[in-house]
């Protein structure tokens, strides 16, 4: 899992916090403002309906007074007293013009309409009488103004003749505010009734415009589900009619409607509660645009987003300030820790930043100084201890070899020594000299570790065969079978002399262990991987860029108590002689090649040391720009 730097984490955290707070503020403000807008619009619509009701009450009172004044006119009484419909129809026109109303009608004492004015433009005479039957409801409650709708119908064929039916002609719905007053002959209390006078004003666009201005809203009057008068744009009326089922007509409760590309809040008022079902009655619908009312909300969103951007910028500046005071000094401290891990005690530490970070840097500086001093003391003591162990080991081995040489030389000097005994004594002297030679060579190689390698292309199979031949000549390898398992091609770019010495020490160490364990003693050198070589089931090979050589012996294994210090110098537990430098030298040579030596397996009868080296290719020779090419004359240069 990838780990981010503290500065990155801080920047992302502040950015996320700023963006989250901005988004949350926008959301919360939007929700609350939308609720307030809707609540305000609903309240405005309710006030608009109340305004219309007050206006309607005033108009109804005025209409009732006008009807009462007309009913008291003697000339009108005389006209109704004639009881001739034609005379009454002809005389009613003058009274209609005097009243200034949109609708004027007269009815006899039985409530039958005998005259009407104001509808000729839309209806024929006979048609008008049929339509005006809906006005009879006003005669039941004289003295009160009511809103009535003329029944919608189709015009019949002209002249009333029977002929093929024509396509009906729809009559626009018409709504009137009508007031009826009875006409008496004499006083109203004692006089006899002559009939009724009805006057009305049309509920048209002019009235809708008047109500719209008073209510500050769009107004639609509906007659039986169709528009009678409206201030709403004509393009939005079909969408309104399509959503009437979702609008609780007759209730002042507001609803949200989508009309075209704009949202509205709408409320309705039932104008004729006694006319039947709500869908078939007269309604007033008032609407206010939600989008126009909430237009400022978009500007508020931009303001909040702008404030959020400012907060993000301020957060970035704050994060940068914190970084300069905390994270950068911490990064410098981390760099100093890495340098210390690589042995660099001279790395300069910054002591700036916050007080805690500065104090931490000074504490680290003190710890580094103390650690360097302690390491020097430890190295000095380790060096002295190493010299002591080396002197003790070398003196012990030299004394052993010198004692053997001295004793055998003394026996050789005796004249009584037989010839075959002299041969054995000579072999023992030679073994002692060989041991001293190996000791001196080990000390020389140990002192020369760290020198530059001299790599060249070597055949690993040939190198392993030479090492096996050299070890077989060693006295410690007597009666030990040494096998080489490698296949061609096995070339590698290595320092053959040093690598051969490392293999020599590992194989000799295996021979010594195998001899101590008893027969059968065997040591195998195995190059992994290679064609024709079987891979053991429990052997985990390195990758294809590595060279692996296993040295396997049949000894009793490595003691558990020295496995951690096995490759340290002068560790020779279990051996009668030897300096304990063989495995140390092999390990150092492998490290010089960029590899390592490990104890892969250790068990009685089966111990495996693995030498792992990186596989390197021979570097390409440098091209001399002035070198002569075939066919080029001596001294001639390329050009």
C-alpha positions as CSV (number, residue, x, y, z in Angstrom):
1,X,0.0,0.0,0.0
2,X,1.4,3.4,-1.0
3,X,2.1,5.8,1.8
4,X,1.7,9.5,1.2
5,X,3.9,12.2,2.5
6,X,2.6,14.3,5.4
7,X,2.4,17.4,3.3
8,X,0.4,15.6,0.6
9,X,-1.9,14.2,3.3
10,X,-2.3,17.6,4.9
11,X,-3.0,19.3,1.5
12,X,-5.6,16.7,0.5
13,X,-7.2,16.7,3.9
14,X,-7.6,20.5,3.9
15,X,-8.8,20.5,0.3
16,X,-11.3,17.7,1.0
17,X,-12.5,19.5,4.2
18,X,-12.9,22.8,2.3
19,X,-14.7,21.2,-0.6
20,X,-16.9,19.2,1.8
21,X,-17.8,22.2,3.9
22,X,-18.5,24.2,0.7
23,X,-20.7,21.5,-0.7
24,X,-22.5,21.0,2.6
25,X,-23.1,24.7,3.0
26,X,-24.5,24.9,-0.6
27,X,-26.7,21.9,0.1
28,X,-28.0,23.2,3.5
29,X,-28.5,26.7,2.3
30,X,-30.2,25.5,-0.9
31,X,-32.6,23.2,1.1
32,X,-33.5,25.9,3.6
33,X,-33.8,28.6,1.0
34,X,-36.0,26.4,-1.2
35,X,-38.2,25.6,1.8
36,X,-38.4,29.3,2.6
37,X,-39.2,30.2,-1.0
38,X,-41.9,27.5,-1.2
39,X,-43.3,28.5,2.1
40,X,-43.3,32.2,1.1
41,X,-44.9,31.5,-2.3
42,X,-47.6,29.3,-0.6
43,X,-48.2,32.2,1.8
44,X,-48.4,34.7,-1.0
45,X,-50.8,32.5,-2.9
46,X,-53.0,32.2,0.1
47,X,-53.0,36.0,0.5
48,X,-53.8,36.3,-3.2
49,X,-56.9,34.1,-2.8
50,X,-57.9,36.1,0.2
51,X,-57.4,39.3,-1.8
52,X,-59.6,38.0,-4.6
53,X,-62.3,37.0,-2.1
54,X,-62.3,40.5,-0.7
55,X,-62.4,42.0,-4.1
56,X,-65.2,39.6,-5.1
57,X,-67.2,40.6,-2.0
58,X,-66.9,44.2,-2.9
59,X,-68.0,43.6,-6.5
60,X,-70.9,41.4,-5.4
61,X,-72.1,44.1,-3.1
62,X,-71.8,46.7,-5.8
63,X,-73.6,44.4,-8.3
64,X,-76.4,43.7,-5.8
65,X,-76.9,47.5,-5.3
66,X,-77.0,48.2,-9.0
67,X,-79.6,45.4,-9.5
68,X,-81.7,46.9,-6.6
69,X,-81.6,50.4,-8.2
70,X,-82.8,49.0,-11.5
71,X,-85.6,47.0,-9.8
72,X,-86.9,50.3,-8.3
73,X,-87.2,52.1,-11.6
74,X,-90.9,52.8,-12.5
75,X,-90.2,52.5,-16.2
76,X,-88.8,49.0,-15.7
77,X,-91.8,48.0,-13.6
78,X,-94.1,49.3,-16.4
79,X,-92.2,47.3,-19.0
80,X,-92.5,44.1,-17.0
81,X,-96.2,44.9,-16.3
82,X,-96.9,44.7,-20.1
83,X,-96.2,40.9,-19.9
84,X,-95.5,40.9,-23.6
85,X,-92.1,39.2,-24.3
86,X,-91.5,41.0,-27.6
87,X,-92.2,44.4,-26.0
88,X,-90.1,43.5,-23.0
89,X,-87.1,42.3,-25.2
90,X,-87.3,45.5,-27.2
91,X,-87.4,47.8,-24.2
92,X,-84.7,45.9,-22.2
93,X,-81.9,47.3,-24.5
94,X,-82.3,50.8,-23.1
95,X,-82.0,49.5,-19.5
96,X,-78.9,47.4,-20.5
97,X,-77.1,50.4,-21.9
98,X,-78.0,52.4,-18.8
99,X,-76.7,49.7,-16.4
100,X,-73.3,49.4,-18.3
101,X,-73.2,45.7,-17.5
102,X,-72.0,42.9,-19.7
103,X,-75.2,40.8,-19.2
104,X,-78.8,42.1,-18.7
105,X,-81.8,39.8,-18.5
106,X,-85.5,40.0,-17.3
107,X,-87.6,37.2,-16.1
108,X,-91.4,37.0,-15.4
109,X,-93.0,36.3,-12.1
110,X,-92.7,32.5,-12.7
111,X,-88.9,32.8,-13.3
112,X,-89.0,32.4,-17.0
113,X,-86.5,34.5,-18.9
114,X,-88.3,36.9,-21.3
115,X,-85.5,39.2,-22.3
116,X,-81.7,39.2,-22.5
117,X,-78.9,41.4,-23.8
118,X,-75.1,41.1,-24.1
119,X,-74.9,37.7,-25.7
120,X,-75.8,38.3,-29.3
121,X,-72.2,38.4,-30.4
122,X,-71.7,34.8,-29.4
123,X,-75.1,33.3,-29.6
124,X,-78.3,33.3,-31.5
125,X,-81.6,34.3,-29.9
126,X,-82.9,30.8,-29.4
127,X,-79.5,29.5,-28.4
128,X,-79.1,32.3,-25.8
129,X,-82.3,31.4,-24.0
130,X,-81.2,27.8,-23.7
131,X,-77.9,28.9,-22.4
132,X,-79.4,31.4,-20.0
133,X,-81.3,28.7,-18.2
134,X,-78.2,28.3,-16.0
135,X,-79.0,31.8,-14.7
136,X,-82.2,30.5,-13.1
137,X,-80.1,29.5,-10.0
138,X,-79.7,33.2,-9.3
139,X,-83.5,33.6,-9.1
140,X,-83.6,31.2,-6.1
141,X,-81.4,33.6,-4.1
142,X,-82.4,37.1,-5.1
143,X,-80.4,39.9,-3.7
144,X,-77.1,37.9,-3.7
145,X,-74.5,38.0,-6.4
146,X,-73.2,34.7,-7.7
147,X,-70.6,33.5,-10.2
148,X,-72.3,31.3,-12.8
149,X,-71.1,29.6,-16.0
150,X,-73.2,29.4,-19.2
151,X,-73.6,25.8,-20.2
152,X,-71.3,24.9,-23.1
153,X,-73.1,23.5,-26.1
154,X,-72.7,23.4,-29.9
155,X,-74.6,25.6,-32.3
156,X,-77.4,23.8,-34.2
157,X,-78.0,23.9,-37.9
158,X,-79.4,27.3,-39.1
159,X,-83.1,27.7,-39.2
160,X,-83.8,24.6,-37.2
161,X,-84.3,22.5,-40.5
162,X,-83.7,18.8,-40.4
163,X,-80.6,18.1,-42.5
164,X,-77.4,16.1,-42.3
165,X,-75.7,17.0,-39.0
166,X,-72.8,19.4,-39.4
167,X,-69.6,19.4,-37.3
168,X,-70.4,21.1,-34.0
169,X,-69.1,24.6,-33.3
170,X,-67.8,24.8,-29.8
171,X,-68.9,28.0,-27.9
172,X,-66.1,29.4,-25.7
173,X,-66.9,29.0,-22.0
174,X,-68.2,32.2,-20.4
175,X,-68.4,33.0,-16.7
176,X,-70.4,35.9,-15.2
177,X,-70.9,37.5,-11.8
178,X,-74.7,37.8,-11.7
179,X,-77.0,39.4,-9.3
180,X,-80.9,39.1,-9.4
181,X,-83.4,41.4,-7.8
182,X,-87.2,40.9,-7.7
183,X,-89.4,43.7,-9.2
184,X,-92.6,44.5,-7.3
185,X,-95.6,46.5,-8.2
186,X,-95.8,48.9,-5.3
187,X,-93.9,48.4,-2.0
188,X,-91.8,45.3,-1.7
189,X,-93.7,44.2,1.4
190,X,-97.2,44.5,0.2
191,X,-96.8,44.7,-3.6
192,X,-97.2,42.0,-6.1
193,X,-94.3,40.5,-8.0
194,X,-93.8,41.5,-11.6
195,X,-90.6,39.6,-12.3
196,X,-86.9,39.7,-11.9
197,X,-84.0,41.8,-13.2
198,X,-80.6,40.2,-13.6
199,X,-77.4,42.0,-14.4
200,X,-73.9,40.5,-14.6
201,X,-70.3,41.3,-15.4
202,X,-68.2,38.9,-17.5
203,X,-65.2,37.2,-15.8
204,X,-62.8,37.9,-18.6
205,X,-59.1,38.8,-19.1
206,X,-59.7,42.3,-17.8
207,X,-60.9,41.0,-14.5
208,X,-58.1,38.4,-14.5
209,X,-55.6,41.2,-15.1
210,X,-57.1,43.2,-12.3
211,X,-56.8,40.2,-9.9
212,X,-53.3,39.4,-11.1
213,X,-52.1,43.0,-10.4
214,X,-53.7,42.9,-6.9
215,X,-52.4,39.5,-6.1
216,X,-49.0,39.8,-7.9
217,X,-49.5,36.4,-9.5
218,X,-50.7,34.7,-12.6
219,X,-54.5,34.1,-12.7
220,X,-56.5,31.5,-14.5
221,X,-60.3,31.1,-14.3
222,X,-61.4,27.6,-15.2
223,X,-65.0,26.7,-16.3
224,X,-65.6,22.9,-16.3
225,X,-61.9,22.2,-16.7
226,X,-61.4,24.7,-19.6
227,X,-59.8,28.1,-19.5
228,X,-62.3,31.0,-19.4
229,X,-59.9,33.8,-18.7
230,X,-56.2,33.9,-18.0
231,X,-53.1,36.1,-17.6
232,X,-50.8,33.0,-18.0
233,X,-48.9,32.7,-21.3
234,X,-51.0,30.7,-23.8
235,X,-48.1,28.3,-24.5
236,X,-48.3,27.1,-20.9
237,X,-52.0,26.6,-20.7
238,X,-52.0,23.0,-22.2
239,X,-49.5,21.9,-19.6
240,X,-51.7,23.4,-16.8
241,X,-54.8,21.6,-18.1
242,X,-52.9,18.4,-18.3
243,X,-52.0,18.6,-14.6
244,X,-55.4,19.6,-13.2
245,X,-55.9,16.1,-11.8
246,X,-52.8,16.7,-9.6
247,X,-54.0,20.0,-8.5
248,X,-56.4,19.8,-5.5
249,X,-59.0,22.1,-6.9
250,X,-61.2,23.6,-4.3
251,X,-58.4,23.6,-1.7
252,X,-56.0,26.5,-1.0
253,X,-53.1,24.0,-0.4
254,X,-50.3,24.8,-2.8
255,X,-48.8,22.4,-5.4
256,X,-45.7,22.5,-7.5
257,X,-46.3,22.3,-11.2
258,X,-44.0,22.1,-14.2
259,X,-45.3,24.2,-17.1
260,X,-43.0,24.0,-20.0
261,X,-39.5,24.9,-18.9
262,X,-40.5,26.7,-15.8
263,X,-41.7,25.6,-12.3
264,X,-44.7,27.2,-10.6
265,X,-46.4,27.0,-7.2
266,X,-50.1,27.0,-7.7
267,X,-53.2,27.1,-5.5
268,X,-56.9,27.0,-6.4
269,X,-60.2,28.4,-5.1
270,X,-63.7,26.9,-5.8
271,X,-66.0,29.8,-6.9
272,X,-69.3,27.9,-7.1
273,X,-69.3,25.3,-4.3
274,X,-72.9,24.2,-5.0
275,X,-72.4,23.5,-8.7
276,X,-71.4,19.9,-8.5
277,X,-68.1,18.0,-8.5
278,X,-64.8,19.9,-8.2
279,X,-63.7,19.0,-11.7
280,X,-66.9,20.3,-13.2
281,X,-67.1,23.6,-11.3
282,X,-65.7,27.1,-11.6
283,X,-62.2,27.6,-10.2
284,X,-59.7,30.3,-9.7
285,X,-56.1,29.2,-10.0
286,X,-53.3,31.5,-9.0
287,X,-49.7,30.7,-9.9
288,X,-46.3,32.1,-9.0
289,X,-43.1,31.2,-10.8
290,X,-40.8,29.2,-8.6
291,X,-37.9,29.7,-10.9
292,X,-38.2,33.5,-10.9
293,X,-38.6,33.5,-7.1
294,X,-35.5,31.3,-6.7
295,X,-33.4,33.1,-9.3
296,X,-31.3,34.7,-6.6
297,X,-30.5,31.2,-5.3
298,X,-28.3,30.5,-8.2
299,X,-26.4,33.7,-7.5
300,X,-26.2,32.6,-3.9
301,X,-24.7,29.3,-5.0
302,X,-22.1,31.1,-7.0
303,X,-21.3,33.3,-4.0
304,X,-20.9,30.2,-1.8
305,X,-18.8,28.4,-4.3
306,X,-16.6,31.5,-4.6
307,X,-16.3,31.6,-0.9
308,X,-15.4,27.9,-1.0
309,X,-12.7,28.6,-3.5
310,X,-11.3,31.4,-1.3
311,X,-11.4,28.9,1.7
312,X,-9.5,26.4,-0.4
313,X,-6.9,29.0,-1.3
314,X,-6.6,30.0,2.3
315,X,-6.3,26.4,3.2
316,X,-3.5,25.9,0.7
317,X,-1.7,28.9,2.1
318,X,-2.2,27.5,5.6
319,X,-1.0,24.1,4.5
320,X,2.1,25.6,3.0
321,X,2.7,27.5,6.2
322,X,2.3,24.4,8.3
323,X,4.5,22.5,5.8
324,X,7.3,25.1,6.2
325,X,7.0,24.9,10.0
326,X,6.4,21.1,10.4
327,X,6.5,18.9,7.4
328,X,9.6,20.2,5.7
329,X,11.8,20.0,8.8
330,X,10.4,16.5,9.4
331,X,11.3,15.6,5.9
332,X,14.8,16.9,6.5
333,X,14.9,14.9,9.7
334,X,13.8,11.8,7.7
335,X,16.6,12.4,5.2
336,X,19.1,12.7,8.0
337,X,17.8,9.4,9.4
338,X,18.3,7.7,6.0
339,X,21.8,9.2,5.8
340,X,22.5,7.8,9.2
341,X,21.2,4.4,8.2
342,X,23.8,4.5,5.3
343,X,26.6,5.5,7.7
344,X,26.7,9.2,6.8
345,X,27.3,11.0,10.1
346,X,28.1,14.3,8.5
347,X,24.6,15.1,7.0
348,X,23.6,18.6,7.9
349,X,20.3,18.8,9.8
350,X,18.0,21.8,9.7
351,X,17.0,23.2,13.1
352,X,14.1,25.5,11.9
353,X,10.4,25.0,12.0
354,X,8.1,24.6,15.0
355,X,9.6,24.4,18.5
356,X,8.8,20.7,18.9
357,X,10.4,19.8,15.5
358,X,13.4,22.0,16.2
359,X,13.8,20.2,19.6
360,X,13.4,16.8,17.9
361,X,16.2,17.8,15.4
362,X,18.5,18.8,18.2
363,X,17.8,15.6,20.1
364,X,18.5,13.6,16.9
365,X,21.7,15.5,16.4
366,X,22.8,14.6,20.0
367,X,21.8,11.0,19.5
368,X,23.7,10.8,16.2
369,X,26.8,12.2,17.9
370,X,26.6,9.8,20.8
371,X,25.9,6.9,18.4
372,X,29.0,7.8,16.4
373,X,31.1,8.0,19.5
374,X,29.7,4.7,20.7
375,X,30.2,3.1,17.3
376,X,33.8,4.2,17.2
377,X,34.4,2.7,20.7
378,X,32.6,-0.4,19.7
379,X,34.7,-0.7,16.5
380,X,37.9,-0.2,18.5
381,X,36.9,-2.8,21.1
382,X,35.8,-5.2,18.3
383,X,39.0,-4.6,16.5
384,X,41.0,-5.4,19.6
385,X,38.9,-8.4,20.3
386,X,39.4,-9.6,16.7
387,X,43.1,-9.1,16.9
388,X,43.2,-11.0,20.2
389,X,41.2,-13.9,18.8
390,X,43.4,-13.9,15.7
391,X,46.6,-13.9,17.8
392,X,45.2,-16.7,20.0
393,X,44.1,-18.8,17.0
394,X,47.2,-18.2,14.9
395,X,49.6,-18.9,17.8
396,X,47.7,-22.1,18.7
397,X,47.8,-23.4,15.2
398,X,51.4,-22.4,14.6
399,X,52.4,-24.1,17.8
400,X,50.6,-27.2,16.8
401,X,52.2,-27.3,13.3
402,X,55.7,-26.3,14.7
403,X,55.5,-29.0,17.4
404,X,54.6,-31.6,14.8
405,X,57.5,-30.4,12.6
406,X,60.0,-30.3,15.5
407,X,59.0,-33.8,16.8
408,X,59.1,-35.4,13.4
409,X,62.4,-33.8,12.5
410,X,63.8,-35.1,15.8
411,X,62.6,-38.6,14.9
412,X,64.1,-38.2,11.4
413,X,67.5,-37.3,12.9
414,X,67.7,-40.6,14.8
415,X,69.7,-43.3,13.1
416,X,67.5,-46.0,14.5
417,X,64.5,-44.8,12.6
418,X,63.6,-47.2,9.8
419,X,63.1,-46.2,6.2
420,X,59.3,-46.8,6.1
421,X,58.9,-44.8,9.3
422,X,60.9,-42.0,7.8
423,X,58.4,-41.9,4.9
424,X,55.5,-41.5,7.3
425,X,57.3,-38.8,9.3
426,X,58.0,-37.0,6.1
427,X,54.3,-37.0,5.2
428,X,53.5,-35.6,8.6
429,X,56.0,-32.8,8.2
430,X,54.6,-32.0,4.8
431,X,51.1,-31.9,6.2
432,X,52.2,-29.5,8.9
433,X,53.9,-27.3,6.4
434,X,50.7,-27.3,4.2
435,X,48.7,-26.3,7.2
436,X,51.0,-23.4,8.0
437,X,50.8,-22.4,4.3
438,X,47.1,-22.4,4.3
439,X,47.1,-20.4,7.5
440,X,49.3,-17.7,6.1
441,X,47.4,-17.6,2.8
442,X,44.1,-17.2,4.7
443,X,45.5,-14.3,6.7
444,X,46.8,-12.6,3.6
445,X,43.5,-13.0,1.8
446,X,41.6,-11.7,4.9
447,X,43.8,-8.6,4.9
448,X,43.2,-8.0,1.2
449,X,39.4,-8.2,1.2
450,X,37.8,-5.1,-0.3
451,X,40.4,-4.8,-3.1
452,X,39.1,-4.3,-6.6
453,X,38.0,-7.4,-8.6
454,X,39.7,-8.5,-11.8
455,X,36.8,-10.2,-13.6
456,X,37.1,-12.1,-16.8
457,X,35.1,-14.8,-18.6
458,X,35.4,-18.0,-16.7
459,X,33.9,-21.5,-17.3
460,X,32.3,-22.3,-14.0
461,X,32.5,-26.1,-14.7
462,X,36.2,-25.8,-15.3
463,X,36.7,-23.6,-12.2
464,X,34.7,-26.1,-10.1
465,X,36.8,-29.0,-11.5
466,X,40.1,-27.2,-10.6
467,X,38.8,-26.5,-7.1
468,X,37.8,-30.1,-6.7
469,X,41.3,-31.3,-7.8
470,X,43.0,-28.8,-5.4
471,X,40.9,-29.9,-2.5
472,X,41.5,-33.6,-3.1
473,X,45.3,-33.0,-2.6
474,X,44.6,-31.5,0.8
475,X,45.2,-33.8,3.8
476,X,41.8,-32.9,5.3
477,X,40.1,-34.3,2.1
478,X,41.5,-37.8,2.3
479,X,38.9,-40.6,1.9
480,X,36.3,-37.9,0.9
481,X,34.5,-38.3,-2.4
482,X,34.2,-34.9,-4.2
483,X,31.8,-34.7,-7.1
484,X,31.1,-31.9,-9.6
485,X,27.6,-31.4,-11.0
486,X,27.6,-28.8,-13.8
487,X,26.8,-28.6,-17.4
488,X,28.0,-26.5,-20.3
489,X,27.6,-23.7,-21.2
490,X,28.4,-22.3,-17.8
491,X,30.5,-19.1,-18.5
492,X,30.3,-16.2,-16.1
493,X,32.0,-12.8,-15.8
494,X,33.8,-13.2,-12.4
495,X,37.2,-13.0,-10.7
496,X,38.2,-16.6,-11.1
497,X,41.0,-16.5,-8.6
498,X,38.9,-15.1,-5.8
499,X,35.8,-17.2,-6.6
500,X,38.0,-20.3,-6.8
501,X,39.3,-19.5,-3.3
502,X,35.8,-19.1,-2.0
503,X,34.7,-22.4,-3.4
504,X,37.9,-24.0,-2.1
505,X,37.2,-22.9,1.4
506,X,33.5,-24.1,1.2
507,X,34.4,-27.5,-0.2
508,X,37.3,-27.9,2.3
509,X,34.9,-27.0,5.1
510,X,32.5,-29.7,3.8
511,X,35.3,-32.3,3.7
512,X,36.3,-31.6,7.2
513,X,32.6,-31.9,8.4
514,X,32.1,-35.1,6.3
515,X,35.3,-36.8,7.7
516,X,34.2,-36.1,11.3
517,X,30.8,-37.7,10.6
518,X,32.3,-41.0,9.4
519,X,31.8,-43.0,6.2
520,X,30.6,-42.6,3.6
521,X,32.1,-39.1,3.3
522,X,31.0,-37.1,0.3
523,X,30.9,-33.5,-0.9
524,X,29.1,-32.3,-4.0
525,X,29.4,-29.0,-5.9
526,X,26.2,-28.4,-7.9
527,X,25.6,-25.6,-10.3
528,X,21.9,-24.5,-10.4
529,X,20.1,-24.4,-12.7
530,X,21.6,-26.3,-15.7
531,X,20.6,-28.9,-18.3
532,X,20.8,-32.4,-17.2
533,X,20.8,-31.5,-13.5
534,X,17.8,-32.6,-11.6
535,X,16.3,-29.9,-9.4
536,X,15.6,-31.1,-5.8
537,X,12.0,-30.8,-4.7
538,X,12.9,-28.6,-1.7
539,X,15.3,-26.3,-3.5
540,X,14.2,-22.8,-4.2
541,X,16.2,-21.3,-7.0
542,X,17.1,-17.7,-7.5
543,X,15.8,-15.7,-10.5
544,X,17.3,-16.1,-14.0
545,X,19.8,-13.3,-13.4
546,X,21.6,-15.2,-10.6
547,X,24.3,-17.9,-10.4
548,X,23.7,-20.5,-7.7
549,X,26.3,-23.0,-6.6
550,X,25.4,-25.5,-3.8
551,X,28.1,-27.2,-1.7
552,X,26.5,-30.3,-0.2
553,X,28.2,-32.5,2.4
554,X,27.2,-35.6,4.4
555,X,28.5,-34.2,7.7
556,X,26.6,-33.9,11.0
557,X,25.4,-30.4,10.3
558,X,26.1,-27.0,11.8
559,X,25.6,-26.6,15.5
560,X,22.6,-24.5,16.4
561,X,24.5,-22.2,18.7
562,X,26.9,-20.9,16.0
563,X,24.5,-20.4,13.1
564,X,24.1,-16.7,13.8
565,X,27.9,-16.2,14.0
566,X,28.9,-18.7,11.4
567,X,30.4,-16.2,8.9
568,X,32.2,-14.1,11.5
569,X,36.0,-14.4,11.6
570,X,37.8,-16.9,13.9
571,X,34.6,-19.0,14.6
572,X,35.8,-22.6,14.4
573,X,33.7,-24.6,16.8
574,X,34.1,-28.3,16.5
575,X,37.4,-28.2,14.7
576,X,40.7,-29.4,16.1
577,X,42.6,-26.8,14.1
578,X,42.0,-24.0,11.7
579,X,41.7,-20.2,12.1
580,X,38.0,-20.0,11.3
581,X,38.5,-17.7,8.4
582,X,37.4,-20.1,5.6
583,X,33.7,-19.2,5.6
584,X,34.4,-15.6,6.4
585,X,36.6,-15.3,3.3
586,X,34.0,-17.1,1.1
587,X,31.3,-14.7,2.4
588,X,33.4,-11.6,1.8
589,X,34.4,-12.7,-1.8
590,X,30.7,-13.3,-2.6
591,X,29.8,-9.8,-1.3
592,X,32.6,-8.3,-3.4
593,X,30.9,-9.9,-6.4
594,X,27.5,-8.5,-5.3
595,X,26.3,-11.9,-3.9
596,X,26.2,-13.8,-0.7
597,X,26.8,-17.1,1.0
598,X,24.0,-18.7,3.1
599,X,23.5,-21.8,5.1
600,X,20.5,-23.2,3.1
601,X,20.0,-26.5,4.9
602,X,21.5,-28.2,7.9
603,X,20.7,-31.6,9.1
604,X,22.6,-34.7,10.0
605,X,23.9,-36.2,6.8
606,X,22.8,-33.3,4.6
607,X,24.2,-29.8,4.9
608,X,23.9,-27.2,2.1
609,X,25.9,-24.0,1.7
610,X,24.7,-21.8,-1.2
611,X,26.8,-19.3,-3.0
612,X,24.7,-16.8,-5.0
613,X,26.2,-14.4,-7.4
614,X,24.5,-11.9,-9.8
615,X,24.9,-12.9,-13.5
616,X,26.8,-10.2,-15.3
617,X,27.6,-9.9,-19.0
618,X,31.0,-9.0,-20.2
619,X,31.1,-5.2,-20.9
620,X,31.3,-4.2,-24.5
621,X,34.8,-2.9,-25.5
622,X,35.1,0.8,-26.0
623,X,35.0,2.0,-29.6
624,X,38.1,4.0,-30.6
625,X,37.1,6.8,-32.9
626,X,40.6,6.7,-34.5
627,X,40.8,2.9,-34.9
628,X,41.6,1.7,-38.3
629,X,38.8,-0.2,-40.2
630,X,39.4,-3.0,-42.7
631,X,40.5,-1.5,-45.9
632,X,41.6,1.7,-44.4
633,X,45.1,2.9,-44.9
634,X,47.4,3.3,-41.9
635,X,47.1,6.7,-40.4
636,X,43.9,7.5,-42.4
637,X,41.0,8.7,-40.3
638,X,37.3,8.4,-40.8
639,X,35.7,11.5,-42.0
